[in-house]
Amino acid sequence: MNAVATRAHGVETTPGNTGEHYNDNGDDGEVIQLRERGTDVVHVLPAPPFWPCFLRSPGNRLELSEQWTSCTCARLRRVDGRWVIGGTRQDIVLRQDDVPCVEFALVPGSEIGIGARTLIAESPRWAALRSFCFRVLGWDDTHAVERALRSIRSAMLGRGPLVLRGQRDLVPIAVALHRRTRGDDEPFILAGSRRINVSESVRSPAHFKSGVAALEAAAGGTLCIRSRQLPRDTARMLEQLRARSGSAQLVICMERMDADVALVGPPPISIPSLEARGGDLARLAFECGREACVALNAPLWCFSEYDAALVATETSLEDIEKAAWRMTATNLMYANISSAASLLGMAPVSLARWLGRRSWRSAVERGVVSRRERRMSELVARTPGQPLFIAAQSRRASASGSRR
């Protein structure tokens, strides 16, 4: 592991680098807001026709304004399709990623230092990435999320590998980060010494035994390795990775027992186990369900609090996300298994078996759903073809009418 941790950092970027290795194009790559680091306070940038605006610091706060005043500290204007920020006062020094600058273009994830304050430039994709980091790391530690975002951006700029550290298999999280940073169109390749070459499938990413061959296949995307299953030609792979600056982003998945290994470059991201996050599992399931509703263009009733309670019983983040998508698609298609499976790109028999292995009774036995909700769900089960949320509401309405 020492060879990976030390030699994988041969690619450095200059301080003025503005993210030429980003795959953040199109509307998702447009910086739309500035967020104060460590908080949820955002300053939304003007929409087209993109009039120039000013950052002011009256008192102890920052605000955007269309007018210049004596407390104006920076000006934002459009240059070649990008927002550019520049200082307006000599007593306030602007910084881009801790490097003093007179003027610079805003790219997603860049840190803007203004005096003692720091702002983060965010695009829609970067804001979604931050939400995902909260989902992975928990909502109680904002600073851990900010550190993780900084490590992700450093890795995207080619300043070293992105290191994930945890107790479980972290490849699914690496795949999820790849989709949110590089996009689905770029390759994600796994390299290791304990498996044969495997083509990409719905269940798993492509896998190569040779690190050099994996690097070739991962051009423009992500190359992922496990610290306990390094390819035999790791040294040659790292040499070629340094020689091809920006050809692929390296992600290293480490077990927590490797925590004493010295690393150089972006700090590793420590992924807590789900067992340590018992208090926010319901919120985690609900957030995954809401994301599935947006992605599938489904009404919010397609993933109810009852669905979230069942999904929260899964044992890994990957399983929770998978369950949320499947429950949402099933409700959206009114329990038509074939239509839901087609929407998800899976075989109907696989979806039917997956649903058959999960019931509200098992959730009750694990203390997730109350007895009253279990009774209601059993009544709803007698009305096939109707989403759980709608059926529960109709059941309540009929019960209310009978009491009258």
C-alpha positions in Angstrom: 0.0 0.0 0.0 2.9 2.4 0.6 3.8 2.3 -3.1 0.3 3.3 -4.0 0.0 5.9 -1.3 3.3 7.6 -2.2 3.8 7.0 -5.9 0.3 7.8 -7.0 0.9 11.5 -6.3 3.3 12.3 -9.1 0.8 14.5 -11.0 0.6 18.0 -9.6 -1.2 21.0 -10.9 -0.2 24.7 -10.8 -1.9 26.9 -8.2 -3.8 28.7 -10.9 -5.4 25.6 -12.3 -9.1 26.1 -12.8 -10.2 22.6 -13.4 -9.4 21.6 -16.9 -9.9 17.9 -16.0 -13.5 18.5 -15.0 -16.3 16.6 -16.8 -18.9 19.2 -15.7 -20.2 20.5 -19.0 -23.6 21.7 -20.1 -26.1 23.3 -17.8 -24.9 21.3 -14.8 -21.5 22.9 -15.2 -22.8 26.5 -14.9 -22.0 28.1 -11.5 -25.4 29.2 -10.2 -24.7 30.1 -6.6 -22.1 30.9 -4.0 -22.4 29.1 -0.7 -20.7 30.1 2.6 -18.5 27.3 3.6 -19.7 25.2 6.5 -23.2 26.6 6.2 -26.3 26.3 4.1 -26.4 30.0 3.3 -26.3 30.5 -0.4 -26.1 33.6 -2.6 -27.9 32.9 -5.9 -26.2 34.5 -9.0 -28.3 36.4 -11.6 -30.0 34.4 -14.3 -29.8 35.4 -18.0 -29.1 38.1 -19.2 -26.4 37.8 -16.4 -26.1 41.4 -15.3 -22.9 42.2 -13.3 -23.3 42.1 -9.6 -21.4 43.0 -6.4 -20.5 41.2 -3.2 -21.0 43.4 -0.2 -20.0 42.9 3.4 -22.2 45.1 5.6 -21.5 44.3 9.2 -20.8 40.6 9.8 -22.6 39.2 6.7 -22.2 38.9 2.9 -24.8 39.7 0.4 -25.2 40.1 -3.4 -26.3 43.4 -4.8 -26.7 45.0 -8.2 -25.4 48.3 -7.0 -21.9 49.3 -5.8 -21.6 50.7 -2.3 -18.8 51.7 0.0 -18.9 48.2 1.6 -18.5 46.4 -1.8 -15.6 43.9 -1.7 -15.9 42.1 -5.0 -17.4 42.3 -8.5 -18.8 39.5 -10.6 -19.2 39.7 -14.3 -19.5 37.4 -17.3 -16.5 36.7 -19.5 -16.6 34.1 -22.3 -19.6 32.3 -20.8 -18.2 32.1 -17.3 -18.6 34.1 -14.1 -15.4 36.0 -13.2 -14.8 37.5 -9.8 -12.4 40.4 -9.0 -11.6 42.5 -6.1 -12.7 46.2 -5.7 -10.8 47.2 -2.6 -7.0 47.0 -1.9 -7.5 46.1 1.7 -9.3 42.9 0.8 -7.3 40.1 -0.9 -9.2 37.6 -3.0 -8.0 34.0 -2.8 -8.7 31.1 -5.2 -8.2 27.8 -3.3 -6.0 29.7 -0.7 -3.9 31.3 -3.5 -4.1 35.1 -3.7 -5.5 36.3 -7.0 -6.6 39.6 -8.5 -9.3 38.0 -10.7 -10.3 34.5 -11.7 -13.1 32.5 -13.3 -15.5 30.5 -11.1 -15.6 26.8 -11.6 -17.8 24.3 -9.6 -16.2 23.5 -6.3 -13.7 26.3 -6.3 -13.1 28.1 -3.0 -13.3 31.9 -3.0 -11.6 33.6 0.0 -12.7 37.1 0.8 -11.0 38.4 3.9 -11.8 35.9 6.7 -14.7 34.4 4.8 -14.8 31.5 2.3 -17.4 30.9 -0.4 -17.9 27.8 -2.5 -18.9 28.1 -6.2 -21.6 25.6 -6.9 -23.3 24.3 -10.0 -26.4 22.1 -9.9 -24.2 19.0 -10.1 -21.9 20.2 -7.3 -24.9 21.0 -5.1 -26.2 17.4 -5.7 -22.7 16.0 -4.9 -22.8 17.9 -1.6 -26.2 16.3 -0.8 -24.8 12.9 -1.6 -21.8 13.4 0.7 -24.2 14.3 3.5 -26.1 11.0 2.7 -22.9 9.0 2.9 -21.2 10.7 5.9 -24.2 11.8 7.9 -26.0 15.1 8.5 -24.4 15.7 11.9 -20.8 16.5 10.7 -20.8 19.4 8.3 -17.1 19.8 8.5 -16.5 16.2 7.4 -18.6 16.9 4.3 -16.6 20.1 3.5 -13.4 18.2 3.9 -14.7 15.4 1.6 -15.7 17.9 -1.1 -12.3 19.4 -0.9 -10.6 16.0 -1.3 -12.9 15.2 -4.3 -12.1 18.4 -6.0 -8.3 18.0 -5.4 -8.5 14.5 -7.0 -10.5 15.9 -10.0 -7.7 18.4 -10.5 -5.1 15.6 -10.6 -3.4 16.4 -7.3 -3.5 12.8 -6.2 -5.9 9.8 -5.8 -9.2 10.0 -4.0 -8.9 7.7 -1.0 -12.0 6.1 0.6 -11.7 4.4 3.9 -14.3 2.2 5.7 -15.2 -1.2 7.0 -17.3 -2.4 4.1 -16.7 -2.7 0.4 -16.5 0.9 -0.8 -16.5 0.2 -4.6 -20.3 1.0 -4.8 -19.6 4.4 -3.2 -16.8 5.0 -5.6 -19.1 4.2 -8.5 -21.7 6.6 -7.1 -19.1 9.4 -6.8 -17.9 8.7 -10.4 -21.5 9.2 -11.7 -21.9 12.4 -9.8 -18.5 13.9 -10.9 -17.5 12.3 -14.2 -20.9 11.3 -15.5 -22.5 8.0 -16.8 -20.9 8.4 -20.2 -17.3 8.0 -18.9 -15.8 4.6 -18.0 -15.5 3.3 -14.4 -12.9 0.4 -14.3 -12.0 -1.8 -11.3 -8.6 -3.4 -11.2 -7.5 -6.1 -8.8 -5.6 -9.4 -8.5 -8.2 -11.8 -7.3 -10.7 -11.9 -10.2 -10.7 -12.7 -13.8 -11.5 -10.0 -16.4 -15.2 -9.2 -16.3 -17.2 -7.0 -18.6 -19.4 -4.2 -17.2 -22.9 -5.3 -16.2 -25.9 -3.9 -14.4 -24.7 -5.6 -11.2 -21.0 -4.7 -11.3 -18.4 -2.5 -13.1 -15.8 -3.8 -15.6 -12.9 -5.5 -13.9 -9.3 -6.1 -15.1 -6.6 -8.2 -13.5 -3.9 -6.0 -15.2 -3.6 -2.4 -13.9 -2.0 -1.2 -17.1 -4.9 -2.7 -19.2 -7.4 -1.1 -16.7 -5.7 2.3 -17.1 -6.1 2.1 -20.8 -9.8 1.2 -20.5 -10.4 4.0 -17.9 -9.1 6.8 -20.1 -11.2 9.9 -19.4 -13.0 8.2 -16.5 -12.1 6.6 -13.1 -9.7 3.8 -12.2 -10.5 2.1 -8.9 -8.4 -0.3 -6.9 -8.7 -2.0 -3.5 -5.8 -1.7 -1.1 -6.0 -5.4 -0.3 -6.2 -6.5 -3.9 -3.6 -4.5 -5.8 -2.9 -5.6 -9.4 0.5 -7.3 -9.8 1.6 -4.6 -12.2 0.7 -1.7 -9.9 4.1 0.0 -10.1 4.0 0.1 -13.9 0.4 1.3 -13.8 1.3 4.2 -11.5 4.2 5.2 -13.8 1.9 5.4 -16.8 -0.7 7.3 -14.7 1.9 9.9 -13.9 3.0 10.1 -17.5 -0.6 10.6 -18.7 -1.7 13.6 -16.6 -5.4 13.7 -16.5 -6.0 10.5 -18.4 -8.0 8.9 -15.5 -8.8 9.6 -11.9 -7.5 7.1 -9.4 -9.7 6.0 -6.5 -8.3 3.8 -3.7 -10.6 1.9 -1.5 -9.0 1.2 1.9 -10.1 -0.9 4.8 -10.2 0.9 8.1 -7.4 -1.4 9.4 -5.1 0.4 7.0 -5.6 3.7 8.8 -2.0 3.9 10.0 -0.6 4.1 6.4 0.9 7.5 5.7 -0.8 9.2 2.8 0.4 12.2 0.8 -2.2 14.4 -1.1 -5.9 14.8 -0.5 -7.0 13.6 2.9 -8.8 10.3 2.8 -12.6 10.2 3.2 -13.7 8.0 6.1 -17.1 6.4 5.5 -19.0 5.6 8.7 -20.9 2.3 9.0 -24.7 2.3 8.9 -24.7 0.7 12.4 -23.2 3.9 13.7 -25.9 6.0 12.0 -29.0 4.5 13.5 -30.5 7.9 14.2 -30.7 9.1 10.6 -31.4 5.9 8.7 -35.0 7.0 8.1 -33.8 10.3 6.7 -31.2 8.5 4.6 -33.9 6.3 3.1 -36.3 9.2 2.5 -33.5 11.3 0.7 -32.8 8.3 -1.6 -36.5 8.0 -2.3 -36.9 11.7 -3.1 -33.9 11.5 -5.5 -35.5 8.5 -7.2 -38.7 10.4 -7.6 -36.9 13.3 -9.3 -34.8 11.0 -11.5 -37.9 9.0 -12.6 -40.1 12.1 -13.0 -42.4 10.6 -10.5 -44.8 12.4 -8.1 -43.7 12.5 -4.5 -46.4 10.2 -3.3 -44.5 7.4 -5.1 -42.2 7.1 -2.1 -44.1 7.6 1.2 -43.0 7.4 4.8 -44.1 3.8 4.8 -41.8 2.9 2.0 -39.0 4.8 3.7 -39.5 2.7 6.9 -39.2 -0.5 4.9 -36.2 0.7 2.8 -34.3 1.7 6.0 -34.1 -1.9 7.0 -31.5 -2.6 4.3 -28.0 -3.3 5.4 -25.9 -1.0 3.2 -26.1 2.3 1.4 -26.1 0.6 -1.9 -29.0 -1.6 -0.9 -30.9 1.4 0.5 -30.5 3.3 -2.8 -31.4 0.3 -4.8 -34.5 -0.4 -2.7 -35.7 3.2 -2.9 -35.5 3.2 -6.7 -37.3 -0.1 -7.0 -40.1 0.9 -4.6 -40.5 4.2 -6.4 -40.7 2.6 -9.8 -43.2 0.0 -8.5 -45.5 2.6 -7.0 -45.2 4.8 -10.1 -46.3 1.9 -12.3 -49.1 1.0 -9.9 -47.5 -2.3 -9.0 -47.2 -3.4 -12.6 -44.0 -5.4 -12.2 -43.2 -5.6 -16.0 -43.5 -1.9 -16.5 -41.5 -1.1 -13.3 -38.8 -3.5 -14.3 -38.6 -2.0 -17.8 -38.3 1.5 -16.3 -35.4 0.3 -14.1 -33.7 -1.7 -16.9 -33.9 -5.0 -15.1 -35.7 -8.3 -15.7 -39.3 -8.5 -14.3 -38.6 -11.9 -12.6 -35.7 -10.3 -10.7 -37.9 -7.4 -9.5 -40.7 -9.8 -8.5 -38.3 -12.0 -6.5 -36.8 -8.9 -4.8 -40.2 -7.7 -3.8 -41.2 -11.1 -2.7 -38.2 -11.3 -0.3 -39.3 -8.1 1.5 -42.4 -7.6 3.6 -43.7 -5.3 6.2 -43.7 -8.1 8.7 -39.9 -8.4 8.7 -39.7 -4.6 9.2 -42.0 -4.9 12.2 -40.0 -7.6 13.7 -36.9 -5.4 13.6 -38.7 -2.6 15.4 -38.9 -0.2 12.4 -42.7 -0.1 11.7 -45.3 0.1 14.4 -48.1 -2.5 14.8 -50.7 0.0 13.6 -48.8 0.6 10.4 -48.3 -3.1 9.9 -52.1 -3.6 10.2 -52.7 -0.9 7.7 -50.1 -2.3 5.3 -51.8 -5.7 5.4 -55.1 -4.1 4.5 -53.5 -2.3 1.7 -51.9 -5.5 0.4 -55.5 -6.8 -0.3 -55.9 -3.9 -2.8 -53.4 -4.8 -5.6 -52.4 -2.3 -8.2 -52.5 0.7 -6.0 -49.6 2.6 -4.5 -49.2 2.2 -0.7 -49.5 5.9 0.0 -52.8 6.3 -2.0 -54.3 3.1 -0.6 -53.5 4.2 2.9 -55.1 7.5 2.4 -58.2 5.9 0.9 -58.4 3.5 3.8 -58.2 6.4 6.3 -60.9 8.3 4.3 -63.3 5.3 4.3 -62.7 4.7 8.0 -63.4 8.4 8.7 -66.6 8.2 6.7 -67.8 5.1 8.5 -67.3 6.8 11.9 -69.5 9.6 10.8 
